[in-house]
Amino acid sequence: MRLVIKGPNRLQGRVEVSGSKNAVLPILAASLLCDGTTVVEGVPRLKDVAVMCGVLQHLSAKSTWKKDSIQVDTAQIRLEEVSEDLMRRMRASCLVLGPLLARFGRVRISQPGGCNIGSRPIDLHLKGLRLLGAEIKERSGYIMAEARKLTGAEIHLDFPSVGATENLMMAAVFASGTTVIGNAAKEPEIVDLQNFLNRAGAKIRGAGTQTIRIDGVKSLHGPMGHRVIPDRIEGGTHVVAAALAGEEVIVENIIPEHVGPLLAKLREAGVAFAIEGDAIRVLRQAEPKAVDIRTMPYPGFPTDLQPLMCVFLTVAKGTSVVTETVFENRFKHAGELSRMGADIRVEGRSVIIRGVRQLSGAHVVAPDLRAGAALVLAGLISENSTVIENVEHIDRGYEDLERKYQGLGALIERVVS
């Protein structure tokens, strides 16, 4: 499949942000810890969510969609090896490691897959599980973990990994005593996971800070009607799109504090916007100015929004330097943007961007999820037509992206080749 965009476009109207992909995936994994039925609301219909539901069903948990909610019933759950095919479809599938170990005392899974944006080993996950008392072996691409009993421990993460923080939170829920996770990731999605688990009967505090404490409990019962937070990366994508191509666009169902670093950079670049409760109104502005960006773990500038801002800076006045500190292979969009007339050069862990007056449509390929979304934004502001291949990457993280932009007046359509 491909997306075809006829540009340049001027966007106007309202666009609503879907529920957070990066919040719902660990919450669905956490449902494996819960007896009975769990209902999660505000769930986006994404390929990654469908893959996680496939993992749950492989384990004999029943997952049922109803509009924007998923009901998970674990009454018939049983321990099964999670196949290589399922694990390689999505990196977040490794989040079942902690819950299955906590519930069954053993687990065997394949190494996870996902976007090829750099080295993302799960060493920190395994190190923390060992401190909780698990014996772990890695053979032929598989991970085998076993523990007769998990015991609370003090765990200090060498890097504030989101996945490791989430996996260890879930594994520690049933561990005896207290577990302390130091240098924990602070992302809003981790706070949402804590809120879900506490509603189910867990005793967790500190999510959103660098220290999380988990007091072990005996069991959890699935909460009914937990609504996931809005997707801050999708929301940020729409805000950048509005800053690039908007007459006046209102981004609804967004938590402005969650995109604070993005708003700060856009303000520095001269973008006019107003925060109106759970919405952000982005106004048409004069030529944006160049800014420098350095990605960092939350609450720093998010790596997931770096490709989107690179597109913004291709038409900003002056020279910008964007430095990537989280993933070493996250500038694959640079080559595709060059094909569209951008003056962008990769130098190690940075890109140097000199603003040009106009991008030109081209035939490009989405190399990964966020780079694919960045190419959509580039197509919106380019002269003539842009064709984007590999849109399956985009579908992993954006619900009905072309329909939402069509609602803003964009000339974008999906073509099945």
C-alpha positions in Angstrom: 0.0 0.0 0.0 1.0 3.6 -0.5 -0.1 7.1 0.3 -0.4 9.7 -2.4 -0.4 13.4 -1.4 -1.0 16.3 -3.7 0.5 19.4 -2.3 1.0 21.9 -1.1 -1.9 21.7 1.4 -3.4 24.2 3.8 -5.0 22.6 6.8 -8.0 24.0 8.7 -10.4 22.6 11.3 -10.3 20.2 14.2 -8.5 16.9 14.6 -8.9 14.5 17.6 -6.0 12.5 19.1 -6.5 8.8 19.6 -5.6 6.9 22.7 -1.9 6.2 23.4 -0.4 3.2 21.7 2.5 3.3 24.1 0.1 3.3 27.1 -2.3 0.6 25.9 0.4 -2.0 25.0 1.8 -2.4 28.5 -1.7 -2.2 30.0 -2.8 -5.1 27.8 0.3 -7.0 28.9 -0.6 -6.2 32.5 -4.0 -7.7 32.0 -2.3 -11.1 32.1 -1.7 -10.5 35.8 -5.4 -10.0 36.5 -8.0 -12.6 37.4 -11.3 -12.3 35.6 -12.2 -9.6 33.0 -10.4 -6.4 32.2 -11.9 -3.6 30.1 -9.6 -1.0 28.6 -11.2 2.1 26.9 -9.9 4.6 24.4 -7.9 2.0 22.5 -6.7 3.0 19.0 -7.2 0.4 16.2 -3.6 -0.1 15.3 -1.5 -3.0 13.9 0.6 -3.0 17.1 -2.5 -3.4 19.3 -3.8 -6.2 17.1 -0.4 -8.0 17.5 -0.6 -7.7 21.3 -4.1 -9.0 21.2 -2.7 -11.9 19.1 -0.2 -12.6 21.8 -2.9 -12.6 24.5 -5.0 -15.0 22.4 -2.0 -17.3 21.8 -1.9 -17.6 25.6 -5.6 -18.5 25.6 -6.8 -15.1 27.0 -9.8 -13.9 25.2 -9.7 -10.3 23.8 -12.8 -8.7 22.3 -13.0 -5.4 20.5 -16.1 -3.2 20.9 -15.8 0.2 19.4 -12.8 1.8 21.1 -12.6 -0.6 24.0 -11.0 -4.1 24.5 -12.2 -6.7 26.9 -9.7 -9.2 28.1 -10.8 -12.4 29.9 -7.9 -14.4 31.4 -10.1 -17.2 32.9 -8.7 -19.8 30.5 -5.1 -18.4 30.4 -2.3 -21.0 30.2 1.4 -20.7 29.8 2.6 -21.2 26.2 5.8 -20.3 24.4 5.3 -17.0 22.6 6.3 -17.8 19.1 9.1 -16.1 17.1 6.5 -15.0 14.5 4.5 -13.0 17.1 7.5 -11.6 18.9 9.2 -10.3 15.8 6.2 -8.3 14.7 6.5 -5.8 17.5 9.1 -4.9 20.1 6.5 -4.2 22.8 5.7 -7.9 22.8 8.5 -8.4 25.2 6.3 -6.7 27.8 4.7 -10.1 28.5 7.9 -11.4 30.0 7.4 -9.8 33.4 3.7 -10.6 33.8 4.1 -14.2 32.7 7.0 -14.8 35.0 5.1 -13.3 37.9 2.0 -15.3 37.3 3.4 -18.7 36.2 7.0 -18.7 37.6 8.5 -19.4 34.2 8.3 -18.2 30.6 9.9 -18.8 27.2 9.8 -16.1 24.5 11.6 -15.2 21.4 13.7 -12.0 21.1 11.4 -9.1 20.1 11.3 -7.3 16.8 10.1 -3.8 15.9 11.4 -0.8 13.9 15.1 -0.9 13.1 16.0 2.5 14.5 19.1 1.3 16.5 20.2 -1.0 19.2 17.5 -1.7 21.7 18.6 -4.7 23.8 16.5 -5.9 26.7 19.6 -6.4 28.9 18.2 -4.0 31.5 14.9 -6.0 31.7 16.8 -9.3 32.3 19.2 -7.7 34.8 16.3 -6.5 36.9 14.5 -9.8 36.7 17.6 -11.6 37.9 17.7 -9.2 40.9 14.1 -10.2 41.7 15.3 -13.9 41.8 14.8 -15.2 38.3 17.1 -17.5 36.6 17.5 -16.5 32.9 19.0 -18.3 30.0 19.4 -17.0 26.4 19.7 -19.6 23.7 19.2 -19.6 19.9 17.3 -16.3 19.9 15.0 -17.3 22.8 14.8 -16.1 26.4 13.9 -18.6 29.2 13.2 -17.2 32.6 12.2 -19.2 35.8 11.7 -18.3 39.4 10.2 -20.5 42.2 9.6 -17.2 44.0 10.2 -13.6 43.2 11.5 -11.4 46.0 11.5 -7.6 46.3 14.8 -6.0 45.5 16.5 -2.7 44.9 17.1 -2.2 41.2 19.0 0.7 39.6 18.6 1.0 35.9 21.8 2.1 34.0 19.5 4.0 31.6 15.9 5.1 32.2 14.5 2.5 29.8 10.7 2.7 29.4 10.3 -1.0 28.6 12.5 -2.2 31.4 10.7 0.1 33.9 7.3 -1.3 32.8 8.4 -4.9 32.7 9.9 -4.7 36.2 6.9 -2.9 37.6 4.7 -5.8 36.4 7.0 -8.5 37.5 7.3 -7.0 41.0 3.6 -6.8 41.6 3.5 -10.4 43.0 7.1 -10.4 44.5 7.2 -10.7 48.2 8.3 -7.6 50.1 9.1 -4.2 48.5 10.8 -3.5 45.1 12.5 -0.2 44.5 13.3 0.8 40.9 15.8 3.6 40.7 16.6 5.8 37.7 13.2 4.7 36.4 11.8 6.2 33.2 9.3 9.0 33.9 7.1 8.9 30.8 3.3 9.6 31.2 2.6 6.1 29.9 4.3 4.6 33.0 2.1 6.7 35.2 -0.9 5.3 33.3 0.3 1.8 33.8 0.7 2.5 37.5 -2.9 3.8 37.7 -4.2 0.7 35.9 -2.4 -1.7 38.2 -3.4 0.2 41.3 -7.0 0.1 40.2 -6.5 -3.7 39.9 -5.3 -4.0 43.5 -1.5 -3.3 43.2 0.4 -1.1 45.6 2.7 1.1 43.5 3.8 4.7 44.0 6.3 7.0 42.4 5.6 6.6 38.7 6.6 9.8 36.9 9.6 10.2 39.2 13.0 8.5 39.1 12.1 6.2 42.0 9.2 3.7 41.9 8.2 1.5 44.9 6.1 -1.6 44.5 4.8 -3.5 47.6 4.0 -7.1 46.5 0.4 -8.3 46.7 -1.2 -11.8 46.3 -3.5 -11.2 43.4 -5.1 -8.6 41.0 -8.6 -8.3 39.7 -9.2 -6.8 36.3 -10.5 -3.2 36.5 -13.5 -2.3 34.4 -13.3 0.8 32.1 -9.8 2.1 32.5 -9.3 4.8 29.8 -5.8 5.2 28.4 -4.3 8.6 28.1 -4.2 10.4 24.7 -1.3 9.6 22.5 1.2 12.4 23.0 3.3 11.4 19.9 0.2 11.5 17.7 -0.8 14.8 19.3 2.6 16.2 18.7 2.5 15.1 15.1 -0.7 17.0 14.5 0.7 20.1 16.2 3.8 20.0 13.9 1.6 19.4 10.9 -0.5 22.4 11.9 2.6 24.6 12.4 3.8 23.6 8.9 0.6 23.7 6.9 -2.2 25.1 9.0 -4.4 28.1 8.5 -5.9 27.4 11.9 -6.0 23.9 13.4 -7.3 22.8 16.8 -5.8 19.6 18.1 -8.3 18.0 20.5 -7.9 15.4 23.3 -4.3 16.2 24.1 -2.6 16.8 27.4 -0.5 19.9 26.8 1.9 19.1 29.6 2.8 15.8 27.8 4.1 17.7 24.8 5.7 20.6 26.7 9.2 20.1 25.2 7.7 20.2 21.7 5.7 23.4 22.4 8.8 25.1 23.8 10.7 24.5 20.6 7.9 25.6 18.4 7.5 28.8 20.5 11.2 29.4 20.1 10.8 28.9 16.3 8.1 31.6 16.2 5.0 29.4 16.0 1.8 30.9 17.5 -0.5 28.6 19.5 -2.9 28.8 22.4 -3.6 26.1 25.0 -7.4 25.7 25.6 -7.9 23.1 28.2 -7.4 19.7 26.6 -6.9 21.3 23.2 -4.1 23.3 21.4 -5.1 25.9 18.8 -2.3 26.4 16.3 -2.4 29.6 14.2 -0.9 30.5 10.9 2.4 32.2 11.3 5.2 33.8 9.4 8.3 32.0 8.2 9.5 29.8 11.1 13.0 30.3 12.5 15.7 27.6 12.9 16.2 26.0 16.3 18.6 23.4 17.7 17.2 20.2 19.2 18.7 17.5 21.4 16.6 14.4 22.1 16.5 13.1 25.7 14.5 10.7 27.9 11.3 12.3 29.2 10.8 15.1 30.2 13.3 16.0 27.5 12.6 16.3 23.9 11.2 13.0 22.7 13.1 10.9 20.1 9.7 9.9 18.6 9.1 13.5 17.6 12.6 14.2 16.2 11.8 13.1 12.6 8.7 15.3 12.6 10.7 18.3 13.7 13.3 17.6 11.1 10.6 18.2 8.5 9.6 21.4 10.2 13.1 22.7 10.2 13.7 21.9 6.4 11.6 25.0 5.7 12.7 27.1 8.7 14.9 30.2 8.1 18.5 29.5 9.0 20.5 26.5 10.0 19.4 23.9 12.7 21.3 21.2 14.4 19.3 18.2 15.6 21.2 15.7 17.9 19.9 12.2 18.6 21.0 10.8 21.9 18.6 7.9 22.3 18.8 5.8 19.1 21.8 5.8 16.9 20.0 4.8 13.7 17.2 7.3 13.7 18.0 9.5 10.8 16.8 7.3 8.0 14.3 10.0 7.0 17.2 12.3 6.1 17.9 10.6 2.8 14.2 10.5 1.8 13.9 14.2 2.7 16.9 15.0 0.5 15.0 13.4 -2.4 12.3 16.0 -1.7 14.7 18.9 -1.9 15.7 19.3 1.7 19.2 20.5 2.5 19.9 18.0 5.3 23.2 16.3 6.1 23.9 13.6 8.7 27.1 14.0 10.8 27.4 11.2 13.3 24.6 11.5 15.9 23.4 14.9 14.4 21.8 16.3 11.3 22.6 19.7 10.0 19.5 21.3 8.3 19.6 24.4 6.3 16.1 25.7 5.6 14.9 25.9 1.9 11.9 27.8 0.5 9.9 24.8 -0.7 10.1 21.0 -0.7 9.2 19.1 -3.9 7.1 16.0 -4.2 8.9 12.7 -4.8 8.6 8.9 -4.6 9.8 8.0 -1.1 9.8 5.0 1.2 8.8 5.0 4.9 11.8 3.3 6.7 10.1 3.1 10.1 7.0 4.3 12.0 7.9 7.9 12.9 10.0 8.5 9.8 6.9 7.5 7.8 4.8 10.1 9.6 7.5 12.7 8.9 7.3 12.0 5.2 3.5 12.5 5.3 4.1 16.0 6.8 6.7 16.7 4.1 4.2 15.6 1.5 1.6 18.0 2.8 3.9 21.0 2.2 5.6 19.9 -1.0 4.8 21.1 -4.5 3.2 18.5 -6.8 2.6 14.9 -5.7 4.4 12.7 -3.1 4.1 8.9 -3.1 5.0 7.2 0.2 5.6 3.4 0.1 5.7 1.0 3.1 2.8 2.8 4.8 2.3 -0.4 6.9 5.0 1.2 9.2 2.7 4.2 9.7 -0.3 2.1 10.5 1.6 0.6 13.5 1.3 3.9 15.3 -1.4 6.2 13.7 -5.1 5.5 13.6 -6.7 6.6 10.4 -4.0 9.2 9.7 -5.1 10.0 6.1 -8.8 10.2 7.1 -7.9 12.7 9.9 -5.9 14.9 7.5 -8.6 14.6 4.8 -10.9 16.1 7.5 -8.6 19.1 7.7 -8.7 19.5 3.9 -5.6 17.6 2.8 -5.4 16.0 -0.6 -4.2 12.6 0.6 -5.4 9.1 -0.3 -4.4 5.5 0.2 -3.8 3.4 -2.8 -3.7 -0.4 -2.7 -1.0 -1.5 -5.2 
